[in-house]
């Protein structure tokens, strides 16, 4: 039967890819094993065979977790993933017999609306016995040598001379750090362990009245960095530990366990070892392992539960505040409290607000906060309208007796100063409030934003209807542009849990990752926008763009527009290069994709400055490339090897004697026309970063290396005083050395192939897509679009007539900038 589901998994069970996915739990409550081969799971009444189990056996009184992730994995000895996800609002979920004729388990016509990190399923009558936790007494020894041998784990071993304490056992040399282990440490071993040994021996005992009644055993462990666990002398579990043959008194953890993961309880199912339990006293022995003697922290903190499985009540369905994937359901709630209602939606408001909260539930209590935190039982109880006079996030939650507390629901209010309440523009308006938080370069800062698009009359009003309103994350971005007064930002749309939220903004296809580009040294304000438009015009994807005007308030407790410098000028809201069906349309490469055909793609690489901490890889011809997708910290060793070998094979073919051969030469490895179009775009605009920086390329699964998308063209169309960038005459590439101009010099040596195709493509573009009328026409269109807003932009940023690196031409007015660029 299906005993438990979780459809909004934000911080619970992770799959083998380290991702929080929906999951479905199955339970065999019978006395015989069941072979699941051929059984199906479905969420669609029109497709009862949607996902089929492989040949796996579910033993009696055992659980199986299947991730509903849409990853479609069905290898018998690996985690299972369906080809669908679970809908939060509820839908059919059913398990079907192999012949497709019978529903053997499920929820029809649909399960109810689900709650974040709360599971739902069937009630059980099981007994949970907490055998070991933070209050459990322990004996601890940092061994000075190998004299004890393996005997210390045995039940009869005399540990009376060891140090007494309680769990957790650990050390923390930075007690005030954000992820300090200090609150979890009951026995501090810093003095005995730091710079002395990486191993510590820990023994504890617990009693079992009737071991035959125990059906299941679950361990939760906070650990840094590894451990080996013994039950009554038998090794039953390890993590980041050497094998038994090489485990010694001074063994290290084989790898570090990140502090962000160490503070979370990792769950282990030890049910296969229940036969080791004894009536009376049992001994749990743990060898804790640190990654090095000089490590500044260490932690071993277990929680062991013994479970006497009771019957499953298929007629009673409940919500469970503590999900138990792979284990029996605990005490649940029959109902969930409703969401609160707000008298005012999120948005920008002049004057003052009095926000009323309400619920239809009788006898309910509404609690709220004004700082964005999740309300709990100690939060302020609602008794009357909440006054909002400055920027605030009002988060409310409903409590109904005997029901699960409701979802925390938030509304954010951006309050407008009188000086801007009548502001309008012929561009969309973007309002951002950081609630006093600084935006930096390293990590995303939570902000609240509102996008207001132009209406039917061609105007956007600061008090107008929102196109998108909600949470977001922002951080500074750029390289040389970080030194400019007008900053540009990486921008992510977030949900109320500060997780990525795919949304359509200003009509652009739904996604969560965006850029707020700040034209500054480009005083035309449009070089990037023009270049991306031209690339899309010839059929080569480049990011989509929207000109906007931006306000940013970074002062806590104030109103947008109350300071003149909160108007930030004209920005370009645009897509970020990303693997996505509407952006770089390649297959998702998962950590488990380590064999063909999956390992063949997709990949995104770039020739650029490396991100901090990255090393990239060097091809056989000396090209240093960066991993863009998957990121270097995520790409698996086998995938690194594959893409590096692919690039080397391409280069070997390109620089080999038979390089012109269409089947065995370079053309077998690259999308030739993409290389041609990319070269034309660089030379047409004379992009000074072209070829050597901000140069992206991608490899689809089973496909060839494709050049693009183009990126970062603000130093194009004459806007650079080096590498002959201001001169509209002549080619750009001769300015570069061989390393900065990869592959093309050799490609052009194929006169009958690559060079001939290049010449033909250029003639086609100039006669059809890149006529002078078209190119200048797009400049005229963008000029008209910016005519009004550029005046406000340059009032804010008084740089016309002044040199901003690396200007070649300096005009006294914006119109003169446009005239010069058009003539270029």
Helices and strands as residue ranges (DSSP letters): E 2-6, E 22-28, E 34-35, E 40-42, E 51-52, E 57-58, E 62-68, E 80-81, E 93-96, E 103-107, E 119-124, E 127-132, E 137-141, G 149-153, E 163-166, E 169-172, G 182-184, E 187-188, H 190-193, E 199-208, G 211-213, E 216-224, E 226-231, E 234-239, G 244-246, H 259-262, E 266-269, G 271-276, E 280-289, E 297-308, E 312-320, E 341-342, E 347-349, E 353-355, E 357-358, E 365-369, E 380-381, E 386-388, E 392-399, E 409-415, E 424-425, E 428-433, E 445-452, E 460-461, E 468-476, G 480-483, E 489-493, E 513-517, H 527-537, E 545-553, G 564-566, E 567-575, G 598-600, E 603-607, E 617-618, E 624-629, H 637-654, G 666-668, H 672-685, E 695-699, E 705-707, G 733-735, H 744-747, I 751-755, H 756-764, I 765-769, H 772-786, H 789-796, H 814-823
